[in-house]
Amino acid sequence: MPAILIIEDDTAIHSLIKEALELHGFQTQSAYSGTEGKLLFEHQQVDLVLLDLMLPGMDGEELLEHIRQNSTTPVMVISAKNDQHSKLELLTNGADDYITKPFDVKELLARIHIQLRHAAKAPAGPVDEIHYKNISVNLDTREVTIQEQVVHLTGREYAILLLFLEHPQKVFSRANIYESVWNEPFWGSDKTINMHISNLRNKLNTGDSNYIKTVWGIGFKFD
């Protein structure tokens, strides 16, 4: 049964989320400040984090950075900030999804299920590691290393990397990537894919290797 850490200081919203999750069979952990959330995340096994931004103690953006430095656990930001710049900045800095307040509980639950499916997805086969040139991926711990140096990826970046590693040299269109990783129909906006590919490319590049190649007019491939 998946365990979800709720980090939200508004007691009414916190209770609403907690009751909805438990009604649908999830286990929950509750934190009402960033500091408390950090401690629970470090000492409890959780499968997904729901993170508010405006928190007492450590704020949500700082906590997101801390989580991303140590884990690929999916993080969904729940915030009243609804401007495009804030959303893109949080997604770039490691959030796997962003939902604005007020939100529909059914939509929140659907997005949680999508993130958990992504986190559980792994290539079929008996191996628990994938090796490609200087890249190693431990499928049990989701740790990615290049030349034995740990690379911190967001959940979406990790899923895109696995997609490439499962099919090296295959050319993927932006629609292929979006529908494989997001499990949603692609509606023709390239901005989200380009942002995640750019971030992943920057994290994987070591100076000697440029793994993600752009195939002009089509998409990307892993080389």
Secondary structure, 3 states (H helix, E strand, C coil): CCEEEEECCCHHHHHHHHHHHHHCCCEEEEECCHHHHHHHHHHCCCCEEEECCCCCCCCHHHHHHHHHHHCCCCEEEEECCCCHHHHHHHHHCCCCEEEECCCCHHHHHHHHHHHHHHHHCCCCCCCCEEEECCEEEECCCCEEEECCEEECCCHHHHHHHHHHHHCCCCCEEHHHHHHHHCCCCCCCCCHHHHHHHHHHHHHHCCCCCCCEEEECCCEEEEC
